[in-house]
Amino acid sequence: MKLLSIFACILGLLKLSECFIPKACHRDQRKKSLVQQDRTFLFASKPEETITDDFILKSLKDRQKAISHGIGRRYITRTQKGFLNVHSKPTDPYDVENIVSQLTEDQIVTSTGSSKGDWIPHDAGGWSISKFGGFTWLEPIEE
Protein backbone atom coordinates (compact mmCIF):
# COMPACT_ATOMS: atom_id res chain seq x y z
CA MET A 1 0.00 0.00 0.00
CA LYS A 2 2.83 2.37 0.92
CA LEU A 3 4.61 1.56 -2.35
CA LEU A 4 1.44 2.30 -4.31
CA SER A 5 1.04 5.78 -2.72
CA ILE A 6 4.74 6.59 -3.40
CA PHE A 7 4.24 5.50 -7.02
CA ALA A 8 1.13 7.72 -7.29
CA CYS A 9 3.06 10.70 -5.91
CA ILE A 10 5.90 10.17 -8.40
CA LEU A 11 3.42 9.80 -11.23
CA GLY A 12 1.70 13.03 -10.14
CA LEU A 13 5.03 14.87 -10.03
CA LEU A 14 5.88 13.62 -13.51
CA LYS A 15 2.53 14.82 -14.82
CA LEU A 16 3.09 18.20 -13.16
CA SER A 17 6.59 18.50 -14.63
CA GLU A 18 5.16 18.24 -18.17
CA CYS A 19 3.72 21.71 -17.63
CA PHE A 20 7.18 23.15 -17.02
CA ILE A 21 9.50 21.00 -19.14
CA PRO A 22 8.69 21.11 -22.86
CA LYS A 23 8.82 17.87 -24.78
CA ALA A 24 11.32 17.60 -27.61
CA CYS A 25 8.59 17.72 -30.25
CA HIS A 26 7.36 21.06 -28.84
CA ARG A 27 10.84 22.61 -28.43
CA ASP A 28 10.91 24.42 -31.81
CA GLN A 29 7.39 25.74 -31.32
CA ARG A 30 8.29 26.94 -27.81
CA LYS A 31 11.42 28.78 -29.08
CA LYS A 32 9.35 30.45 -31.80
CA SER A 33 6.86 31.56 -29.18
CA LEU A 34 9.62 33.03 -26.98
CA VAL A 35 11.11 34.94 -29.93
CA GLN A 36 7.66 36.26 -30.76
CA GLN A 37 7.21 37.36 -27.15
CA ASP A 38 10.56 39.18 -27.20
CA ARG A 39 9.52 41.20 -30.27
CA THR A 40 5.96 41.98 -29.21
CA PHE A 41 5.12 44.02 -26.14
CA LEU A 42 1.70 44.69 -24.68
CA PHE A 43 0.41 48.09 -23.67
CA ALA A 44 -0.44 48.21 -20.00
CA SER A 45 -3.57 50.21 -20.68
CA LYS A 46 -4.76 48.26 -23.72
CA PRO A 47 -3.71 44.60 -23.59
CA GLU A 48 -5.28 43.87 -26.98
CA GLU A 49 -2.85 46.22 -28.78
CA THR A 50 0.77 45.34 -29.42
CA ILE A 51 3.89 47.39 -30.04
CA THR A 52 5.65 46.38 -33.23
CA ASP A 53 9.05 47.32 -34.63
CA ASP A 54 7.29 49.94 -36.81
CA PHE A 55 5.65 51.45 -33.73
CA ILE A 56 8.98 51.65 -31.90
CA LEU A 57 10.66 53.22 -34.96
CA LYS A 58 7.88 55.81 -35.27
CA SER A 59 8.11 56.56 -31.55
CA LEU A 60 11.88 57.09 -31.77
CA LYS A 61 11.50 59.37 -34.81
CA ASP A 62 8.81 61.37 -32.97
CA ARG A 63 11.16 61.74 -30.00
CA GLN A 64 14.01 62.89 -32.28
CA LYS A 65 11.68 65.47 -33.80
CA ALA A 66 10.61 66.65 -30.34
CA ILE A 67 14.23 67.01 -29.26
CA SER A 68 15.02 68.98 -32.42
CA HIS A 69 12.17 71.35 -31.46
CA GLY A 70 13.64 71.78 -27.99
CA ILE A 71 11.25 69.54 -26.07
CA GLY A 72 13.06 68.07 -23.07
CA ARG A 73 15.82 70.66 -23.22
CA ARG A 74 16.93 72.07 -19.87
CA TYR A 75 17.39 75.76 -19.10
CA ILE A 76 18.85 77.67 -16.17
CA THR A 77 17.04 80.84 -15.12
CA ARG A 78 18.92 84.14 -15.19
CA THR A 79 17.27 87.22 -13.73
CA GLN A 80 17.85 90.94 -13.32
CA LYS A 81 15.44 91.48 -10.44
CA GLY A 82 15.58 88.09 -8.73
CA PHE A 83 12.68 86.44 -10.59
CA LEU A 84 11.26 85.59 -14.00
CA ASN A 85 7.50 85.44 -14.52
CA VAL A 86 5.76 82.28 -15.69
CA HIS A 87 2.74 83.04 -17.91
CA SER A 88 -0.24 80.86 -18.76
CA LYS A 89 0.03 81.95 -22.45
CA PRO A 90 2.94 83.18 -24.57
CA THR A 91 1.69 86.71 -25.20
CA ASP A 92 3.53 89.76 -23.83
CA PRO A 93 6.28 89.67 -21.17
CA TYR A 94 4.66 92.75 -19.56
CA ASP A 95 1.22 91.10 -19.33
CA VAL A 96 0.50 90.69 -15.60
CA GLU A 97 -2.98 89.21 -16.10
CA ASN A 98 -1.72 85.73 -16.99
CA ILE A 99 1.16 85.28 -14.53
CA VAL A 100 0.83 81.90 -12.80
CA SER A 101 4.15 81.73 -10.91
CA GLN A 102 7.75 82.91 -10.88
CA LEU A 103 11.15 81.33 -11.43
CA THR A 104 14.10 82.27 -9.25
CA GLU A 105 17.75 82.85 -10.16
CA ASP A 106 19.54 79.58 -11.09
CA GLN A 107 16.29 77.57 -11.10
CA ILE A 108 16.42 74.82 -13.72
CA VAL A 109 13.40 74.07 -15.91
CA THR A 110 12.77 71.55 -18.68
CA SER A 111 10.86 72.46 -21.81
CA THR A 112 7.63 70.53 -22.29
CA GLY A 113 6.71 71.59 -25.82
CA SER A 114 7.83 73.42 -28.90
CA SER A 115 8.84 77.04 -28.36
CA LYS A 116 6.85 79.88 -29.90
CA GLY A 117 9.33 82.54 -30.87
CA ASP A 118 11.30 83.34 -27.73
CA TRP A 119 8.67 81.78 -25.46
CA ILE A 120 9.39 78.36 -23.94
CA PRO A 121 6.80 76.10 -22.27
CA HIS A 122 8.32 74.37 -19.25
CA ASP A 123 7.68 72.08 -16.33
CA ALA A 124 7.24 74.95 -13.87
CA GLY A 125 3.67 75.33 -15.07
CA GLY A 126 3.57 77.66 -18.04
CA TRP A 127 5.56 79.80 -20.47
CA SER A 128 8.54 82.07 -19.90
CA ILE A 129 10.36 84.40 -22.24
CA SER A 130 13.86 83.16 -23.03
CA LYS A 131 15.30 86.36 -24.54
CA PHE A 132 13.94 89.86 -24.18
CA GLY A 133 15.40 93.34 -24.12
CA GLY A 134 18.87 92.10 -25.04
CA PHE A 135 18.98 89.76 -22.00
CA THR A 136 18.90 85.94 -21.94
CA TRP A 137 16.42 84.97 -19.22
CA LEU A 138 16.45 81.22 -19.88
CA GLU A 139 19.94 80.06 -20.77
CA PRO A 140 20.16 76.62 -22.44
CA ILE A 141 22.20 74.07 -20.51
CA GLU A 142 24.59 72.27 -22.84
CA GLU A 143 24.67 68.59 -21.93
Disulfide bonds with the S-S distance in Angstrom:
none
